[in-house]
Amino acid sequence: MTFNEFIKEITMAIKKLFLIFAFICVSMIALLYGVSPSWFATTFLAISALDPNIAHILRAVMGLYLALGLFWLYAAFHEKQRDTAILTTIIFSAGLVSGRLLSFLIDGKPSPLLLAYAVVELSLIPIALFIYRL
């Protein structure tokens, strides 16, 4: 194996692991939102009564997150799709964090969990961009 082939193998392994990690993280968050929206809202957002429309939105978000996560998992094992999948993690995180930042400005400080999500999403952008450029 040449040095260039070795570097390519390492790069592909990093991208694969990143996508598997992204799948696991987004799936856990999706299931927290959507399996029991009332429990999530009570436990993490201090909302005692959840409107059925908000539960519907949380379950729809769960479906969106799981769909993207499954694409990332698929791409982890299909080299042809890896760069596209990593690019979507950047777009996904950037979209979420931009919406959160807008909400911070308009609505004020949210629950600590949502602040933590914003920090993770914001930090994921440069990491994913670095991995994408490998």
N, CA, C and O atoms as a GROMACS GRO file, in nm:
protein
  536
    1MET      N    1   0.085  -0.117   0.000
    1MET     CA    2   0.000   0.000   0.000
    1MET      C    3   0.090   0.124   0.000
    1MET      O    4   0.183   0.134   0.080
    2THR      N    5   0.060   0.216  -0.090
    2THR     CA    6   0.139   0.339  -0.096
    2THR      C    7   0.093   0.435   0.013
    2THR      O    8  -0.011   0.415   0.076
    3PHE      N    9   0.172   0.537   0.035
    3PHE     CA   10   0.138   0.638   0.135
    3PHE      C   11   0.007   0.708   0.098
    3PHE      O   12  -0.077   0.730   0.186
    4ASN      N   13  -0.012   0.741  -0.029
    4ASN     CA   14  -0.136   0.807  -0.073
    4ASN      C   15  -0.258   0.718  -0.052
    4ASN      O   16  -0.364   0.767  -0.014
    5GLU      N   17  -0.243   0.590  -0.077
    5GLU     CA   18  -0.353   0.496  -0.054
    5GLU      C   19  -0.384   0.487   0.096
    5GLU      O   20  -0.500   0.478   0.136
    6PHE      N   21  -0.279   0.488   0.176
    6PHE     CA   22  -0.297   0.484   0.322
    6PHE      C   23  -0.374   0.608   0.370
    6PHE      O   24  -0.466   0.597   0.450
    7ILE      N   25  -0.335   0.725   0.321
    7ILE     CA   26  -0.402   0.850   0.359
    7ILE      C   27  -0.548   0.847   0.314
    7ILE      O   28  -0.636   0.892   0.388
    8LYS      N   29  -0.574   0.796   0.194
    8LYS     CA   30  -0.712   0.787   0.146
    8LYS      C   31  -0.795   0.695   0.236
    8LYS      O   32  -0.910   0.725   0.267
    9GLU      N   33  -0.737   0.583   0.277
    9GLU     CA   34  -0.808   0.490   0.366
    9GLU      C   35  -0.840   0.555   0.500
    9GLU      O   36  -0.951   0.539   0.553
   10ILE      N   37  -0.744   0.628   0.555
   10ILE     CA   38  -0.767   0.698   0.682
   10ILE      C   39  -0.877   0.804   0.666
   10ILE      O   40  -0.965   0.816   0.750
   11THR      N   41  -0.870   0.879   0.557
   11THR     CA   42  -0.971   0.982   0.529
   11THR      C   43  -1.110   0.920   0.519
   11THR      O   44  -1.205   0.972   0.578
   12MET      N   45  -1.121   0.811   0.445
   12MET     CA   46  -1.252   0.745   0.429
   12MET      C   47  -1.302   0.692   0.564
   12MET      O   48  -1.422   0.697   0.591
   13ALA      N   49  -1.212   0.642   0.646
   13ALA     CA   50  -1.251   0.592   0.778
   13ALA      C   51  -1.301   0.706   0.867
   13ALA      O   52  -1.399   0.689   0.939
   14ILE      N   53  -1.235   0.820   0.862
   14ILE     CA   54  -1.278   0.937   0.941
   14ILE      C   55  -1.417   0.980   0.897
   14ILE      O   56  -1.504   1.005   0.980
   15LYS      N   57  -1.437   0.989   0.767
   15LYS     CA   58  -1.568   1.030   0.715
   15LYS      C   59  -1.677   0.930   0.755
   15LYS      O   60  -1.787   0.968   0.794
   16LYS      N   61  -1.645   0.803   0.745
   16LYS     CA   62  -1.740   0.698   0.781
   16LYS      C   63  -1.777   0.708   0.930
   16LYS      O   64  -1.895   0.704   0.964
   17LEU      N   65  -1.677   0.720   1.016
   17LEU     CA   66  -1.704   0.731   1.160
   17LEU      C   67  -1.782   0.856   1.193
   17LEU      O   68  -1.872   0.854   1.278
   18PHE      N   69  -1.750   0.966   1.127
   18PHE     CA   70  -1.824   1.091   1.150
   18PHE      C   71  -1.972   1.073   1.116
   18PHE      O   72  -2.059   1.115   1.192
   19LEU      N   73  -2.000   1.010   1.004
   19LEU     CA   74  -2.139   0.990   0.962
   19LEU      C   75  -2.213   0.894   1.055
   19LEU      O   76  -2.332   0.914   1.083
   20ILE      N   77  -2.146   0.792   1.102
   20ILE     CA   78  -2.208   0.700   1.199
   20ILE      C   79  -2.238   0.775   1.329
   20ILE      O   80  -2.345   0.760   1.386
   21PHE      N   81  -2.142   0.856   1.374
   21PHE     CA   82  -2.162   0.937   1.495
   21PHE      C   83  -2.279   1.034   1.476
   21PHE      O   84  -2.362   1.049   1.565
   22ALA      N   85  -2.285   1.100   1.360
   22ALA     CA   86  -2.395   1.194   1.332
   22ALA      C   87  -2.529   1.121   1.335
   22ALA      O   88  -2.627   1.173   1.388
   23PHE      N   89  -2.533   1.001   1.276
   23PHE     CA   90  -2.655   0.922   1.278
   23PHE      C   91  -2.699   0.891   1.422
   23PHE      O   92  -2.816   0.909   1.456
   24ILE      N   93  -2.606   0.846   1.504
   24ILE     CA   94  -2.640   0.810   1.642
   24ILE      C   95  -2.692   0.932   1.718
   24ILE      O   96  -2.794   0.924   1.786
   25CYS      N   97  -2.622   1.044   1.706
   25CYS     CA   98  -2.662   1.164   1.779
   25CYS      C   99  -2.799   1.215   1.735
   25CYS      O  100  -2.886   1.241   1.819
   26VAL      N  101  -2.819   1.228   1.604
   26VAL     CA  102  -2.945   1.283   1.557
   26VAL      C  103  -3.061   1.186   1.584
   26VAL      O  104  -3.173   1.230   1.607
   27SER      N  105  -3.034   1.058   1.582
   27SER     CA  106  -3.139   0.960   1.613
   27SER      C  107  -3.181   0.968   1.759
   27SER      O  108  -3.300   0.961   1.791
   28MET      N  109  -3.084   0.982   1.848
   28MET     CA  110  -3.117   0.994   1.991
   28MET      C  111  -3.201   1.120   2.016
   28MET      O  112  -3.299   1.116   2.090
   29ILE      N  113  -3.161   1.231   1.955
   29ILE     CA  114  -3.236   1.355   1.973
   29ILE      C  115  -3.376   1.341   1.914
   29ILE      O  116  -3.474   1.383   1.975
   30ALA      N  117  -3.386   1.282   1.796
   30ALA     CA  118  -3.516   1.263   1.731
   30ALA      C  119  -3.609   1.180   1.818
   30ALA      O  120  -3.725   1.215   1.836
   31LEU      N  121  -3.557   1.072   1.873
   31LEU     CA  122  -3.641   0.985   1.956
   31LEU      C  123  -3.682   1.055   2.086
   31LEU      O  124  -3.792   1.034   2.135
   32LEU      N  125  -3.594   1.138   2.140
   32LEU     CA  126  -3.631   1.216   2.258
   32LEU      C  127  -3.748   1.309   2.227
   32LEU      O  128  -3.842   1.320   2.306
   33TYR      N  129  -3.742   1.376   2.112
   33TYR     CA  130  -3.850   1.468   2.072
   33TYR      C  131  -3.980   1.396   2.044
   33TYR      O  132  -4.086   1.439   2.090
   34GLY      N  133  -3.972   1.287   1.970
   34GLY     CA  134  -4.092   1.235   1.908
   34GLY      C  135  -4.160   1.117   1.970
   34GLY      O  136  -4.281   1.101   1.952
   35VAL      N  137  -4.089   1.033   2.044
   35VAL     CA  138  -4.154   0.915   2.101
   35VAL      C  139  -4.261   0.957   2.201
   35VAL      O  140  -4.372   0.905   2.199
   36SER      N  141  -4.227   1.050   2.288
   36SER     CA  142  -4.324   1.101   2.384
   36SER      C  143  -4.303   1.252   2.399
   36SER      O  144  -4.234   1.297   2.491
   37PRO      N  145  -4.362   1.330   2.309
   37PRO     CA  146  -4.343   1.475   2.314
   37PRO      C  147  -4.383   1.536   2.449
   37PRO      O  148  -4.319   1.631   2.494
   38SER      N  149  -4.486   1.484   2.511
   38SER     CA  150  -4.530   1.538   2.641
   38SER      C  151  -4.422   1.516   2.747
   38SER      O  152  -4.390   1.607   2.823
   39TRP      N  153  -4.365   1.395   2.751
   39TRP     CA  154  -4.257   1.367   2.846
   39TRP      C  155  -4.138   1.458   2.819
   39TRP      O  156  -4.080   1.514   2.912
   40PHE      N  157  -4.100   1.473   2.692
   40PHE     CA  158  -3.987   1.559   2.657
   40PHE      C  159  -4.012   1.702   2.703
   40PHE      O  160  -3.926   1.764   2.765
   41ALA      N  161  -4.131   1.754   2.672
   41ALA     CA  162  -4.163   1.893   2.707
   41ALA      C  163  -4.163   1.914   2.859
   41ALA      O  164  -4.115   2.016   2.907
   42THR      N  165  -4.217   1.818   2.931
   42THR     CA  166  -4.220   1.828   3.077
   42THR      C  167  -4.081   1.816   3.136
   42THR      O  168  -4.042   1.895   3.223
   43THR      N  169  -4.006   1.718   3.090
   43THR     CA  170  -3.875   1.687   3.148
   43THR      C  171  -3.770   1.791   3.115
   43THR      O  172  -3.693   1.832   3.202
   44PHE      N  173  -3.765   1.834   2.990
   44PHE     CA  174  -3.654   1.919   2.947
   44PHE      C  175  -3.690   2.065   2.924
   44PHE      O  176  -3.602   2.151   2.926
   45LEU      N  177  -3.817   2.094   2.904
   45LEU     CA  178  -3.856   2.232   2.872
   45LEU      C  179  -3.946   2.295   2.978
   45LEU      O  180  -3.986   2.410   2.964
   46ALA      N  181  -3.977   2.220   3.083
   46ALA     CA  182  -4.062   2.268   3.192
   46ALA      C  183  -4.200   2.313   3.141
   46ALA      O  184  -4.256   2.411   3.190
   47ILE      N  185  -4.253   2.242   3.044
   47ILE     CA  186  -4.387   2.269   2.991
   47ILE      C  187  -4.478   2.159   3.045
   47ILE      O  188  -4.459   2.041   3.015
   48SER      N  189  -4.577   2.199   3.125
   48SER     CA  190  -4.660   2.098   3.191
   48SER      C  191  -4.769   2.042   3.100
   48SER      O  192  -4.801   1.923   3.108
   49ALA      N  193  -4.826   2.125   3.014
   49ALA     CA  194  -4.932   2.077   2.923
   49ALA      C  195  -4.890   2.108   2.780
   49ALA      O  196  -4.869   2.224   2.743
   50LEU      N  197  -4.878   2.003   2.701
   50LEU     CA  198  -4.833   2.019   2.564
   50LEU      C  199  -4.952   2.019   2.469
   50LEU      O  200  -5.030   1.924   2.466
   51ASP      N  201  -4.964   2.125   2.392
   51ASP     CA  202  -5.068   2.136   2.291
   51ASP      C  203  -5.050   2.025   2.186
   51ASP      O  204  -4.936   1.997   2.147
   52PRO      N  205  -5.157   1.961   2.141
   52PRO     CA  206  -5.144   1.855   2.040
   52PRO      C  207  -5.074   1.902   1.911
   52PRO      O  208  -5.008   1.823   1.845
   53ASN      N  209  -5.089   2.028   1.876
   53ASN     CA  210  -5.021   2.080   1.757
   53ASN      C  211  -4.870   2.081   1.775
   53ASN      O  212  -4.796   2.054   1.680
   54ILE      N  213  -4.824   2.113   1.894
   54ILE     CA  214  -4.680   2.112   1.922
   54ILE      C  215  -4.630   1.968   1.923
   54ILE      O  216  -4.520   1.941   1.873
   55ALA      N  217  -4.707   1.875   1.978
   55ALA     CA  218  -4.670   1.733   1.974
   55ALA      C  219  -4.658   1.686   1.829
   55ALA      O  220  -4.567   1.611   1.795
   56HIS      N  221  -4.750   1.730   1.746
   56HIS     CA  222  -4.745   1.696   1.604
   56HIS      C  223  -4.616   1.748   1.540
   56HIS      O  224  -4.550   1.676   1.465
   57ILE      N  225  -4.580   1.872   1.569
   57ILE     CA  226  -4.458   1.931   1.515
   57ILE      C  227  -4.335   1.854   1.563
   57ILE      O  228  -4.244   1.828   1.485
   58LEU      N  229  -4.333   1.819   1.690
   58LEU     CA  230  -4.218   1.744   1.744
   58LEU      C  231  -4.206   1.607   1.678
   58LEU      O  232  -4.095   1.561   1.651
   59ARG      N  233  -4.317   1.542   1.652
   59ARG     CA  234  -4.310   1.412   1.584
   59ARG      C  235  -4.268   1.428   1.438
   59ARG      O  236  -4.197   1.342   1.384
   60ALA      N  237  -4.309   1.536   1.374
   60ALA     CA  238  -4.265   1.562   1.237
   60ALA      C  239  -4.114   1.589   1.235
   60ALA      O  240  -4.044   1.542   1.145
   61VAL      N  241  -4.065   1.663   1.333
   61VAL     CA  242  -3.922   1.689   1.345
   61VAL      C  243  -3.848   1.557   1.366
   61VAL      O  244  -3.741   1.535   1.310
   62MET      N  245  -3.907   1.469   1.447
   62MET     CA  246  -3.846   1.338   1.467
   62MET      C  247  -3.831   1.265   1.333
   62MET      O  248  -3.726   1.208   1.304
   63GLY      N  249  -3.936   1.268   1.253
   63GLY     CA  250  -3.930   1.202   1.123
   63GLY      C  251  -3.824   1.261   1.033
   63GLY      O  252  -3.752   1.188   0.965
   64LEU      N  253  -3.812   1.392   1.032
   64LEU     CA  254  -3.711   1.459   0.951
   64LEU      C  255  -3.571   1.422   0.998
   64LEU      O  256  -3.484   1.388   0.917
   65TYR      N  257  -3.549   1.427   1.128
   65TYR     CA  258  -3.418   1.392   1.184
   65TYR      C  259  -3.381   1.247   1.152
   65TYR      O  260  -3.269   1.218   1.112
   66LEU      N  261  -3.478   1.156   1.170
   66LEU     CA  262  -3.450   1.015   1.142
   66LEU      C  263  -3.422   0.990   0.994
   66LEU      O  264  -3.335   0.910   0.960
   67ALA      N  265  -3.494   1.060   0.907
   67ALA     CA  266  -3.470   1.044   0.764
   67ALA      C  267  -3.328   1.089   0.728
   67ALA      O  268  -3.258   1.018   0.656
   68LEU      N  269  -3.288   1.205   0.776
   68LEU     CA  270  -3.151   1.250   0.749
   68LEU      C  271  -3.049   1.157   0.812
   68LEU      O  272  -2.948   1.124   0.750
   69GLY      N  273  -3.075   1.116   0.934
   69GLY     CA  274  -2.983   1.026   1.002
   69GLY      C  275  -2.965   0.895   0.928
   69GLY      O  276  -2.854   0.842   0.919
   70LEU      N  277  -3.074   0.842   0.875
   70LEU     CA  278  -3.065   0.717   0.798
   70LEU      C  279  -2.987   0.738   0.669
   70LEU      O  280  -2.914   0.648   0.626
   71PHE      N  281  -3.001   0.854   0.608
   71PHE     CA  282  -2.920   0.884   0.489
   71PHE      C  283  -2.772   0.888   0.527
   71PHE      O  284  -2.687   0.836   0.454
   72TRP      N  285  -2.740   0.950   0.641
   72TRP     CA  286  -2.600   0.957   0.686
   72TRP      C  287  -2.546   0.818   0.714
   72TRP      O  288  -2.431   0.789   0.681
   73LEU      N  289  -2.627   0.733   0.775
   73LEU     CA  290  -2.583   0.596   0.802
   73LEU      C  291  -2.562   0.521   0.670
   73LEU      O  292  -2.462   0.450   0.654
   74TYR      N  293  -2.652   0.536   0.577
   74TYR     CA  294  -2.636   0.474   0.445
   74TYR      C  295  -2.507   0.521   0.380
   74TYR      O  296  -2.429   0.440   0.329
   75ALA      N  297  -2.484   0.651   0.382
   75ALA     CA  298  -2.365   0.708   0.318
   75ALA      C  299  -2.236   0.663   0.385
   75ALA      O  300  -2.132   0.655   0.320
   76ALA      N  301  -2.242   0.636   0.514
   76ALA     CA  302  -2.122   0.588   0.584
   76ALA      C  303  -2.070   0.459   0.521
   76ALA      O  304  -1.950   0.433   0.523
   77PHE      N  305  -2.160   0.380   0.466
   77PHE     CA  306  -2.121   0.251   0.408
   77PHE      C  307  -2.123   0.250   0.254
   77PHE      O  308  -2.106   0.146   0.192
   78HIS      N  309  -2.144   0.367   0.196
   78HIS     CA  310  -2.144   0.381   0.050
   78HIS      C  311  -2.060   0.504   0.014
   78HIS      O  312  -2.106   0.618   0.021
   79GLU      N  313  -1.937   0.478  -0.022
   79GLU     CA  314  -1.838   0.584  -0.044
   79GLU      C  315  -1.886   0.693  -0.140
   79GLU      O  316  -1.856   0.811  -0.120
   80LYS      N  317  -1.960   0.656  -0.240
   80LYS     CA  318  -2.006   0.752  -0.341
   80LYS      C  319  -2.092   0.863  -0.279
   80LYS      O  320  -2.095   0.975  -0.330
   81GLN      N  321  -2.161   0.833  -0.170
   81GLN     CA  322  -2.252   0.929  -0.108
   81GLN      C  323  -2.192   1.004   0.011
   81GLN      O  324  -2.256   1.095   0.065
   82ARG      N  325  -2.072   0.970   0.052
   82ARG     CA  326  -2.017   1.025   0.177
   82ARG      C  327  -2.004   1.176   0.178
   82ARG      O  328  -2.048   1.241   0.272
   83ASP      N  329  -1.943   1.232   0.074
   83ASP     CA  330  -1.924   1.377   0.075
   83ASP      C  331  -2.057   1.452   0.073
   83ASP      O  332  -2.072   1.554   0.140
   84THR      N  333  -2.153   1.401  -0.002
   84THR     CA  334  -2.286   1.463  -0.004
   84THR      C  335  -2.349   1.457   0.134
   84THR      O  336  -2.408   1.555   0.181
   85ALA      N  337  -2.336   1.344   0.200
   85ALA     CA  338  -2.393   1.329   0.333
   85ALA      C  339  -2.326   1.423   0.433
   85ALA      O  340  -2.393   1.484   0.516
   86ILE      N  341  -2.195   1.434   0.425
   86ILE     CA  342  -2.125   1.526   0.516
   86ILE      C  343  -2.168   1.670   0.489
   86ILE      O  344  -2.186   1.748   0.582
   87LEU      N  345  -2.184   1.704   0.363
   87LEU     CA  346  -2.232   1.837   0.328
   87LEU      C  347  -2.371   1.862   0.388
   87LEU      O  348  -2.398   1.973   0.435
   88THR      N  349  -2.457   1.762   0.387
   88THR     CA  350  -2.590   1.781   0.447
   88THR      C  351  -2.584   1.797   0.598
   88THR      O  352  -2.670   1.863   0.656
   89THR      N  353  -2.483   1.738   0.664
   89THR     CA  354  -2.469   1.762   0.808
   89THR      C  355  -2.434   1.908   0.835
   89THR      O  356  -2.477   1.966   0.935
   90ILE      N  357  -2.356   1.967   0.745
   90ILE     CA  358  -2.320   2.109   0.759
   90ILE      C  359  -2.444   2.195   0.739
   90ILE      O  360  -2.472   2.285   0.818
   91ILE      N  361  -2.518   2.167   0.633
   91ILE     CA  362  -2.639   2.244   0.603
   91ILE      C  363  -2.742   2.227   0.714
   91ILE      O  364  -2.805   2.324   0.757
   92PHE      N  365  -2.760   2.105   0.760
   92PHE     CA  366  -2.855   2.075   0.868
   92PHE      C  367  -2.820   2.153   0.994
   92PHE      O  368  -2.906   2.218   1.053
   93SER      N  369  -2.694   2.146   1.036
   93SER     CA  370  -2.651   2.215   1.157
   93SER      C  371  -2.661   2.366   1.141
   93SER      O  372  -2.704   2.436   1.233
   94ALA      N  373  -2.620   2.418   1.026
   94ALA     CA  374  -2.625   2.561   1.001
   94ALA      C  375  -2.770   2.611   1.002
   94ALA      O  376  -2.798   2.719   1.054
   95GLY      N  377  -2.859   2.534   0.944
   95GLY     CA  378  -3.001   2.572   0.945
   95GLY      C  379  -3.058   2.574   1.085
   95GLY      O  380  -3.129   2.668   1.122
   96LEU      N  381  -3.028   2.471   1.162
   96LEU     CA  382  -3.078   2.467   1.299
   96LEU      C  383  -3.023   2.581   1.384
   96LEU      O  384  -3.098   2.650   1.453
   97VAL      N  385  -2.893   2.601   1.378
   97VAL     CA  386  -2.832   2.703   1.464
   97VAL      C  387  -2.875   2.844   1.420
   97VAL      O  388  -2.889   2.932   1.505
   98SER      N  389  -2.894   2.866   1.292
   98SER     CA  390  -2.938   3.000   1.249
   98SER      C  391  -3.080   3.028   1.299
   98SER      O  392  -3.110   3.139   1.341
   99GLY      N  393  -3.166   2.926   1.294
   99GLY     CA  394  -3.300   2.943   1.350
   99GLY      C  395  -3.297   2.966   1.499
   99GLY      O  396  -3.374   3.048   1.552
  100ARG      N  397  -3.210   2.895   1.568
  100ARG     CA  398  -3.198   2.913   1.714
  100ARG      C  399  -3.146   3.053   1.748
  100ARG      O  400  -3.197   3.118   1.839
  101LEU      N  401  -3.045   3.098   1.674
  101LEU     CA  402  -2.990   3.232   1.701
  101LEU      C  403  -3.096   3.340   1.677
  101LEU      O  404  -3.105   3.436   1.753
  102LEU      N  405  -3.174   3.324   1.573
  102LEU     CA  406  -3.283   3.417   1.548
  102LEU      C  407  -3.382   3.415   1.664
  102LEU      O  408  -3.429   3.520   1.709
  103SER      N  409  -3.414   3.297   1.711
  103SER     CA  410  -3.505   3.284   1.825
  103SER      C  411  -3.446   3.345   1.952
  103SER      O  412  -3.518   3.406   2.031
  104PHE      N  413  -3.316   3.329   1.972
  104PHE     CA  414  -3.252   3.391   2.089
  104PHE      C  415  -3.271   3.542   2.085
  104PHE      O  416  -3.300   3.604   2.187
  105LEU      N  417  -3.254   3.600   1.966
  105LEU     CA  418  -3.268   3.746   1.952
  105LEU      C  419  -3.412   3.791   1.971
  105LEU      O  420  -3.437   3.893   2.035
  106ILE      N  421  -3.506   3.716   1.916
  106ILE     CA  422  -3.646   3.758   1.919
  106ILE      C  423  -3.715   3.715   2.048
  106ILE      O  424  -3.788   3.793   2.108
  107ASP      N  425  -3.691   3.589   2.089
  107ASP     CA  426  -3.767   3.531   2.199
  107ASP      C  427  -3.695   3.532   2.333
  107ASP      O  428  -3.759   3.515   2.438
  108GLY      N  429  -3.564   3.550   2.332
  108GLY     CA  430  -3.488   3.547   2.455
  108GLY      C  431  -3.425   3.410   2.481
  108GLY      O  432  -3.422   3.323   2.394
  109LYS      N  433  -3.377   3.396   2.602
  109LYS     CA  434  -3.304   3.274   2.640
  109LYS      C  435  -3.399   3.155   2.658
  109LYS      O  436  -3.496   3.164   2.732
  110PRO      N  437  -3.369   3.044   2.589
  110PRO     CA  438  -3.451   2.923   2.605
  110PRO      C  439  -3.400   2.836   2.721
  110PRO      O  440  -3.316   2.879   2.800
  111SER      N  441  -3.452   2.715   2.729
  111SER     CA  442  -3.409   2.622   2.833
  111SER      C  443  -3.262   2.584   2.813
  111SER      O  444  -3.210   2.596   2.702
  112PRO      N  445  -3.195   2.540   2.920
  112PRO     CA  446  -3.054   2.500   2.908
  112PRO      C  447  -3.030   2.393   2.802
  112PRO      O  448  -2.926   2.395   2.736
  113LEU      N  449  -3.121   2.300   2.784
  113LEU     CA  450  -3.104   2.196   2.683
  113LEU      C  451  -3.096   2.256   2.542
  113LEU      O  452  -3.013   2.216   2.462
  114LEU      N  453  -3.183   2.353   2.515
  114LEU     CA  454  -3.183   2.415   2.383
  114LEU      C  455  -3.059   2.501   2.362
  114LEU      O  456  -3.010   2.514   2.249
  115LEU      N  457  -3.007   2.560   2.469
  115LEU     CA  458  -2.879   2.632   2.460
  115LEU      C  459  -2.767   2.534   2.427
  115LEU      O  460  -2.679   2.563   2.346
  116ALA      N  461  -2.770   2.418   2.492
  116ALA     CA  462  -2.667   2.316   2.466
  116ALA      C  463  -2.676   2.268   2.321
  116ALA      O  464  -2.573   2.248   2.257
  117TYR      N  465  -2.797   2.249   2.271
  117TYR     CA  466  -2.813   2.210   2.131
  117TYR      C  467  -2.748   2.312   2.038
  117TYR      O  468  -2.680   2.276   1.942
  118ALA      N  469  -2.769   2.440   2.068
  118ALA     CA  470  -2.712   2.546   1.984
  118ALA      C  471  -2.560   2.542   1.986
  118ALA      O  472  -2.496   2.560   1.882
  119VAL      N  473  -2.502   2.518   2.101
  119VAL     CA  474  -2.356   2.508   2.111
  119VAL      C  475  -2.304   2.391   2.029
  119VAL      O  476  -2.206   2.404   1.956
  120VAL      N  477  -2.369   2.277   2.041
  120VAL     CA  478  -2.327   2.157   1.967
  120VAL      C  479  -2.341   2.181   1.816
  120VAL      O  480  -2.250   2.150   1.739
  121GLU      N  481  -2.455   2.236   1.775
  121GLU     CA  482  -2.478   2.261   1.633
  121GLU      C  483  -2.377   2.360   1.576
  121GLU      O  484  -2.326   2.341   1.465
  122LEU      N  485  -2.348   2.463   1.651
  122LEU     CA  486  -2.252   2.563   1.606
  122LEU      C  487  -2.111   2.505   1.597
  122LEU      O  488  -2.038   2.535   1.503
  123SER      N  489  -2.074   2.423   1.693
  123SER     CA  490  -1.940   2.363   1.690
  123SER      C  491  -1.928   2.253   1.583
  123SER      O  492  -1.819   2.224   1.535
  124LEU      N  493  -2.040   2.193   1.548
  124LEU     CA  494  -2.037   2.087   1.447
  124LEU      C  495  -2.004   2.141   1.307
  124LEU      O  496  -1.945   2.069   1.226
  125ILE      N  497  -2.042   2.263   1.279
  125ILE     CA  498  -2.022   2.319   1.145
  125ILE      C  499  -1.875   2.319   1.104
  125ILE      O  500  -1.843   2.264   0.998
  126PRO      N  501  -1.784   2.377   1.182
  126PRO     CA  502  -1.642   2.374   1.138
  126PRO      C  503  -1.582   2.234   1.138
  126PRO      O  504  -1.496   2.204   1.055
  127ILE      N  505  -1.627   2.148   1.229
  127ILE     CA  506  -1.575   2.011   1.232
  127ILE      C  507  -1.617   1.938   1.106
  127ILE      O  508  -1.535   1.874   1.039
  128ALA      N  509  -1.745   1.946   1.072
  128ALA     CA  510  -1.795   1.880   0.951
  128ALA      C  511  -1.732   1.939   0.826
  128ALA      O  512  -1.702   1.867   0.731
  129LEU      N  513  -1.711   2.069   0.825
  129LEU     CA  514  -1.646   2.133   0.710
  129LEU      C  515  -1.504   2.083   0.693
  129LEU      O  516  -1.459   2.058   0.581
  130PHE      N  517  -1.433   2.068   0.804
  130PHE     CA  518  -1.297   2.014   0.798
  130PHE      C  519  -1.298   1.872   0.742
  130PHE      O  520  -1.219   1.838   0.654
  131ILE      N  521  -1.388   1.789   0.793
  131ILE     CA  522  -1.397   1.650   0.748
  131ILE      C  523  -1.439   1.644   0.602
  131ILE      O  524  -1.389   1.561   0.526
  132TYR      N  525  -1.530   1.730   0.561
  132TYR     CA  526  -1.574   1.735   0.421
  132TYR      C  527  -1.457   1.764   0.329
  132TYR      O  528  -1.448   1.706   0.221
  133ARG      N  529  -1.368   1.852   0.371
  133ARG     CA  530  -1.255   1.893   0.286
  133ARG      C  531  -1.140   1.793   0.286
  133ARG      O  532  -1.046   1.808   0.207
  134LEU      N  533  -1.146   1.692   0.370
  134LEU     CA  534  -1.037   1.593   0.371
  134LEU      C  535  -1.024   1.526   0.235
  134LEU      O  536  -0.938   1.440   0.217
   0.00000   0.00000   0.00000
